[in-house]
Amino acid sequence: MTSPSQTAASLLGFFAAQGYRPIEPAIVQPADLFLDLSGEDLRSRMMMTADAEGHEMVLRPEYTIPVAAAYLASPQAGMPMGFAYGGPVFRLRTNEPFEFAQAGIESFGRKDREASDAEALGLALEATGLSDPAIRLGDVGLFLALLDALALPAAMTRRLRRAFAAGTLTPATLDAMATPAKGTLGAHEGVARALEGQDSKAARAFVEDLLKIAGITTVGGRSAGEIAERFLEQASASTQGFLPEAARDTLTQFLAIEGDPDSAATALRQLARDAGLALDAAIDAFDQRTGFMAARGISVEDIHFSAAFGRNLDYYTGVVFEVRAYENAEKPVIGGGRYDGLLRALGAAEAIPAVGCAIFVDRLNGGVA
């Protein structure tokens, strides 16, 4: 039987033959890269350590962030480049090994976003050779375009984005956001009101400084900066903000849209017309991506799109996808998506187009019911 490491090497070879340059970032990585940029689910499952100077480090929990950092540090930063990887990652999983093999690709700098989205999914399907894959598709970009069109206060937009990324944005949570909430911060209400109306960057810096003075750098895998951001979001909700009913209704209708991509696009256009929102550009891009997927031989009728689907990493900004080996399989074999904002968060002067996918090699080898 082929071992996971052998399968990962074979997949790496396949991607290299497609023009993706092999790369292998260090296994031990600075923890702050992942604490600041990953979703809460991944942060809670990272395996932490420290170097000789006491700096927090982490065993590589995934490849995207370190590959993106390596690309940004290279002379080719900003230019179209594709990388392939295959090796071990480390994170806590239920009923699965904490060390496991992943293989995949990361593509940077390509302006033909919809075509490169389709390529990432198409190559992953081709590499794995799944006979009857169950493909689930979402689009964080559509959700972000909807938030922009709704023109909600910044604090409410951040709450919605965070809930969507965490997979907790439901009709029930939207109802809760539409209900004015007072006094939820208890003894900290006075601090919240003192910060109300202040410049957001200055307010965050103030709260972050307070945490550092108290010696708090991380809590539950969150950095001091993120703790400050969460406090300010709760403060805004407690002292001033709630979701307008019209926006709640539009978001509830959006989250309910699902089906094959073509029928979903029709429903999205109807929602935009009914709500009087300018979403044509985002939906046109959605349709173009569907066309590129079909051109690569992916059966569009077999793709299940869900507007409520967003993978549990904070850095996704566009299409997201998961593939299971078969319908009703418990866990995905492939996961990926577009993350145009990640490189700017890592220090790039401007956003750089980026998309990638990862294959869970142990699930591909052994299968997960």
For each residue, the residues with C-beta under 8 A, 3 or more apart:
1: 365
2: 6 7 10 365
3: 6 7 365
4: 7 8 100 101 361 362 365
5: 8 9 88 101
6: 2 3 9 10
7: 2 3 4 10 11 101 103 361 364 365
8: 4 5 11 12 86 87 101 102 103 361
9: 5 6 12 13 86
10: 2 6 7 13 14
11: 7 8 14 15 86 103 104 127 128 359 361
12: 8 9 15 16 22 84 85 86 103
13: 9 10 16 17
14: 10 11 17 18 126 127
15: 11 12 18 20 84 103 104 105 123 127
16: 12 13 19 20 21 22 84
17: 13 14
18: 14 15 123
19: 16 82
20: 15 16 82 83 84 105 107
21: 16 81 82 83 84
22: 12 16 83 84 85 86
23: 67 70 83 84 85
24: 85 87
25: 29 60 63 66 67 69 70 85
26: 29 60 66
27: 59 60 88 90
28: 49 51 57 58 59 60
29: 25 26 33 34 57 58 59 60 65 66
30: 33 55 56 57 58
31: 34 35 46 48 55 56 57 58
32: 35 36 56 223
33: 29 30 36 37 65 66 69 346
34: 29 31 37 38 42 43 46 58 61 65
35: 31 32 38 43 56 218 221 222 223 226
36: 32 33 223 225 226 345
37: 33 34 65 314 315 342 345 346
38: 34 35 42 43 46 61 62 65 313 314 315
39: 42 43 165 166 311 312 313 314
40: 43 44 166 221 222 312 314
41: 44 45 166 312 313
42: 34 38 39 45 46 61 62 91 312 313
43: 34 35 38 39 40 46 220 221 222
44: 40 41 92 220 221
45: 41 42 61 91 92 93
46: 31 34 38 42 43 58 59 61 91 92 221
47: 58 59 61 90 91 92 98
48: 31 56 57 58
49: 28 56 57 58 59
50: 54 55 56 57
51: 28 54 55 57
52:
53:
54: 50 51
55: 30 31 50 51
56: 30 31 32 35 48 49 50 217 218
57: 28 29 30 31 48 49 50 51
58: 28 29 30 31 34 46 47 48 49 61
59: 27 28 29 46 47 49 90
60: 25 26 27 28 29 63 66 88 89 90
61: 34 38 42 45 46 47 58 89 90 91
62: 38 42 65 89 91 102 358
63: 25 60 66 67 85 87 89 102 104 106 358
64: 67 68 106 313 315 339 342 356 358
65: 29 33 34 37 38 62 68 69 315 342 346
66: 25 26 29 33 60 63 69 70
67: 23 25 63 64 70 71 83 85 106 356
68: 64 65 71 72 106 108 339 342 343 346 354
69: 25 33 65 66 72 73 346
70: 23 25 66 67 73 74 83
71: 67 68 74 76 77 81 83 106 108 343
72: 68 69 77 343 346 347 348
73: 69 70 77
74: 70 71 77 81
75:
76: 71 79 81
77: 71 72 73 74 348 352
78: 109 348 352
79: 76 109
80: 107 108 109 110
81: 21 71 74 76 107 108 109
82: 19 20 21 105 106 107 108
83: 20 21 22 23 67 70 71 105 106 107 108
84: 12 15 16 20 21 22 23 103 104 105
85: 12 22 23 24 25 63 67 102 103 104 105 106
86: 8 9 11 12 22 101 102 103 104 361
87: 8 24 63 101 102 103
88: 5 27 60 99 100 101 102
89: 60 61 62 63 99 100 101 102
90: 27 47 59 60 61 98 99
91: 42 45 46 47 61 62 98
92: 44 45 46 47 98
93: 45 96 97 98 100
94:
95:
96: 93 100 362
97: 93 100 362
98: 47 90 91 92 93
99: 88 89 90
100: 4 88 89 93 96 97 360 361 362
101: 4 5 7 8 86 87 88 89 361 362
102: 8 62 63 85 86 87 88 89 358 359 360 361
103: 7 8 11 12 15 84 85 86 87 127 358 359 361
104: 11 15 63 84 85 86 124 336 356 357 358 359
105: 15 20 82 83 84 85 120 123 124 356 357
106: 63 64 67 68 71 82 83 85 354 355 356
107: 20 80 81 82 83 110 116 119 120 354 355 356
108: 68 71 80 81 82 83 343 352 353 354
109: 78 79 80 81 352 353 354
110: 80 107 113 115 116 353 355
111: 353
112: 115 116
113: 110 116 117 285 289 318 338 340 353 355
114: 117 118 285 288 289 291 292
115: 110 112 118 119 292
116: 107 110 112 113 119 120 353 355
117: 113 114 120 121 289 292 318 319 338 355
118: 114 115 121 122 289 292 293 295 296 298
119: 107 115 116 122 123 292 296
120: 105 107 116 117 123 124 336 355 356 357
121: 117 118 124 125 135 293 296 298 321 323 334 336 357
122: 118 119 125 126 293 296 297 298
123: 15 18 105 119 120 126 127 357
124: 104 105 120 121 127 128 323 334 336 357 359
125: 121 122 128 130 133 135 298 323 334
126: 14 122 123 129
127: 11 14 15 103 123 124 359
128: 11 124 125 133 323 333 334 359 364
129: 126
130: 125 133 323 325 326 333
131:
132: 325 326 327
133: 125 128 130 302 323 324 325 326 333 334
134: 302 304 323 324 325 326 327 328 329
135: 121 125 298 302 303 304 321 322 323
136: 303 304 305 306 309 321 322 323 324 332
137: 261 303 304 305 306 309 319 320 321
138: 305 306 307 308 309 310 311 319 320 321 337
139: 142 143 282 286 305 307 318 319 320
140: 143 144 164 165 310 316 317 318 319 320 337 338
141: 144 145 282 285 317 318 319 338
142: 139 145 146 268 279 282 283 286 307
143: 139 140 146 147 161 164 254 307 310
144: 140 141 147 148 161 317
145: 141 142 148 149 279 281 282
146: 142 143 149 150 250 251 254 277 279 282
147: 143 144 150 152 157 160 161
148: 144 145 151
149: 145 146 272 277 278 279
150: 146 147 247 250 251 277
151: 148
152: 147 156 157 160 243 244 247
153: 156 157 236 241
154: 157 158 200
155: 158 159 232 233 236 237 241
156: 152 153 159 160 177 236 237 241 242 243
157: 147 152 153 154 160 161
158: 154 155 161 162 229 233
159: 155 156 162 163 177 233 237
160: 147 152 156 157 163 164 169 177 243 251
161: 143 144 147 157 158 164 165
162: 158 159 165 166 233 314
163: 159 160 166 168 169 173
164: 140 143 160 161 167 169 310
165: 39 140 161 162 310 312 313 314 316
166: 39 40 41 162 163 169 312
167: 164 310 312
168: 163 173
169: 160 163 164 166 173 174 251 255 308
170: 173 174 255 308
171: 174 175 252 255
172: 175 176
173: 163 168 169 170 176 177
174: 169 170 171 177 178 243 248 251 252 255
175: 171 172 178 179 248
176: 172 173 179
177: 156 159 160 173 174 237 242 243 248
178: 174 175 242 243 244 245 248
179: 175 176 242
180: 242
181: 184 237 238 242
182: 238 239
183: 186 189 238
184: 181 234 237 238
185: 188 189 191 192 234 235 238
186: 183 189
187: 190
188: 185 191 192 231 235
189: 183 185 186 192 193 238 239
190: 187 193 194
191: 185 188 194 195 235
192: 185 188 189 195 196 234 235 238 239
193: 189 190 196 239
194: 190 191
195: 191 192 198 203 206 207 232 235
196: 192 193 235 236 239 240
197:
198: 195 202 203 206
199: 202 203
200: 154 203 204 232
201: 204 205
202: 198 199 205 206
203: 195 198 199 200 206 207 232
204: 200 201 207 208 225 228 229 232
205: 201 202 208 209
206: 195 198 202 203 209 210
207: 195 203 204 210 211 227 228 231 232
208: 204 205 211 212 224 225 227 228
209: 205 206 212 213
210: 206 207 213 214
211: 207 208 214 216 217 224 227 228
212: 208 209 215 216 217 224
213: 209 210
214: 210 211
215: 212
216: 211 212 219 224 227
217: 56 211 212 223 224
218: 35 56 221 222 223 224
219: 216 222 227
220: 43 44
221: 35 40 43 44 46 218
222: 35 40 43 218 219 226 227 230
223: 32 35 36 217 218 226 227
224: 208 211 212 216 217 218 227 228
225: 36 204 208 228 229
226: 35 36 222 223 229 230
227: 207 208 211 216 219 222 223 224 230 231
228: 204 207 208 211 224 225 231 232
229: 158 204 225 226 232 233
230: 222 226 227 233 234
231: 188 207 227 228 234 235
232: 155 195 200 203 204 207 228 229 235 236
233: 155 158 159 162 229 230 236 237
234: 184 185 192 230 231 237 238
235: 185 188 191 192 195 196 231 232 238 239
236: 153 155 156 196 232 233 239 240 241
237: 155 156 159 177 181 184 233 234 240 241 242
238: 181 182 183 184 185 189 192 234 235
239: 182 189 192 193 196 235 236
240: 196 236 237
241: 153 155 156 236 237
242: 156 177 178 179 180 181 237
243: 152 156 160 174 177 178 247 248 251
244: 152 178 247 248
245: 178 248 249
246: 249 250 275
247: 150 152 243 244 250 251
248: 174 175 177 178 243 244 245 251 252
249: 245 246 252 253
250: 146 150 246 247 253 254 271 275 277
251: 146 150 160 169 174 243 247 248 254 255
252: 171 174 248 249 255 256
253: 249 250 256 257 271
254: 143 146 250 251 257 268 271 307
255: 169 170 171 174 251 252 307 308
256: 252 253 307 308
257: 253 254 264 267 268 271 305 306 307
258: 264 304 305 306 307 308
259: 263 264 267 304 305
260: 263 264 300 301 303 304 305
261: 137 264 265 286 287 290 293 300 303 305
262: 265 266 290 300
263: 259 260 266 267
264: 257 258 259 260 261 267 268 286 305 307
265: 261 262 268 269 283 286 287 290
266: 262 263 269 270
267: 257 259 263 264 270 271
268: 142 254 257 264 265 271 272 279 283 286 307
269: 265 266 272 273 279 280 283
270: 266 267 273 274
271: 250 253 254 257 267 268 274 275 277 279
272: 149 268 269 275 277 278 279 280 283
273: 269 270 276
274: 270 271
275: 246 250 271 272
276: 273
277: 146 149 150 250 271 272
278: 149 272 281
279: 142 145 146 149 268 269 271 272 282 283
280: 269 272 283 284
281: 145 278 284 285
282: 139 141 142 145 146 279 285 286
283: 142 265 268 269 272 279 280 286 287
284: 280 281 287 288
285: 113 114 141 281 282 288 289
286: 139 142 261 264 265 268 282 283 289 290
287: 261 265 283 284 290 291
288: 114 284 285 291 292
289: 113 114 117 118 285 286 292 293 319
290: 261 262 265 286 287 293 294 300
291: 114 287 288 294 295
292: 114 115 117 118 119 288 289 295 296
293: 118 121 122 261 289 290 296 298 300 303
294: 290 291 297 298 300
295: 118 291 292
296: 118 119 121 122 292 293
297: 122 294
298: 118 121 122 125 135 293 294 302 303
299: 302 303
300: 260 261 262 290 293 294 303
301: 260
302: 133 134 135 298 299
303: 135 136 137 260 261 293 298 299 300
304: 134 135 136 137 258 259 260
305: 136 137 138 139 257 258 259 260 261 264 309
306: 136 137 138 257 258 309
307: 138 139 142 143 254 255 256 257 258 264 268
308: 138 169 170 255 256 258
309: 136 137 138 305 306 320 322
310: 138 140 143 164 165 167 316 320
311: 39 138 316 320 322 335 337
312: 39 40 41 42 165 166 167
313: 38 39 41 42 64 165 316 339
314: 37 38 39 40 162 165
315: 37 38 64 65 339 341 342 345
316: 140 165 310 311 313 320 337 338 339
317: 140 141 144 338 339 340 341
318: 113 117 139 140 141 337 338 339 340 355
319: 117 137 138 139 140 141 289 337 338 355
320: 137 138 139 140 309 310 311 316 336 337 338
321: 121 135 136 137 138 334 335 336 337 357
322: 135 136 309 311 332 334 335
323: 121 124 125 128 130 133 134 135 136 332 333 334 335
324: 133 134 136 327 328 329 331 332 333
325: 130 132 133 134 329 333 363 364 367 368
326: 130 132 133 134 329
327: 132 134 324
328: 134 324
329: 134 324 325 326 332 333 367 368 369
330: 368 369
331: 324 360 363 368
332: 136 322 323 324 329 335 360 363
333: 128 130 133 323 324 325 329 359 360 363 364 368
334: 121 124 125 128 133 321 322 323 357 358 359 360
335: 311 321 322 323 332 357 358 360
336: 104 120 121 124 320 321 355 356 357 358
337: 138 140 311 316 318 319 320 321 355 356 357
338: 113 117 140 141 316 317 318 319 320 353 354 355
339: 64 68 313 315 316 317 318 342 354 355 356
340: 113 317 318 343 351 352 353 354
341: 315 317 344 345 351
342: 37 64 65 68 315 339 345 346 354
343: 68 71 72 108 340 346 347 348 351 352 354
344: 341 347 348 349 350 351 352
345: 36 37 315 341 342
346: 33 37 65 68 69 72 342 343
347: 72 343 344
348: 72 77 78 343 344 351 352
349: 344
350: 344
351: 340 341 343 344 348
352: 77 78 108 109 340 343 344 348
353: 108 109 110 111 113 116 338 340
354: 68 106 107 108 109 338 339 340 342 343
355: 106 107 110 113 116 117 120 318 319 336 337 338 339
356: 64 67 104 105 106 107 120 336 337 339
357: 104 105 120 121 123 124 321 334 335 336 337
358: 62 63 64 102 103 104 334 335 336
359: 11 102 103 104 124 127 128 333 334 364
360: 100 102 331 332 333 334 335 363 364
361: 4 7 8 11 86 100 101 102 103 364 365
362: 4 96 97 100 101 365 366
363: 325 331 332 333 360 366 367 368
364: 7 128 325 333 359 360 361 367
365: 1 2 3 4 7 361 362
366: 362 363
367: 325 329 363 364
368: 325 329 330 331 333 363
369: 329 330
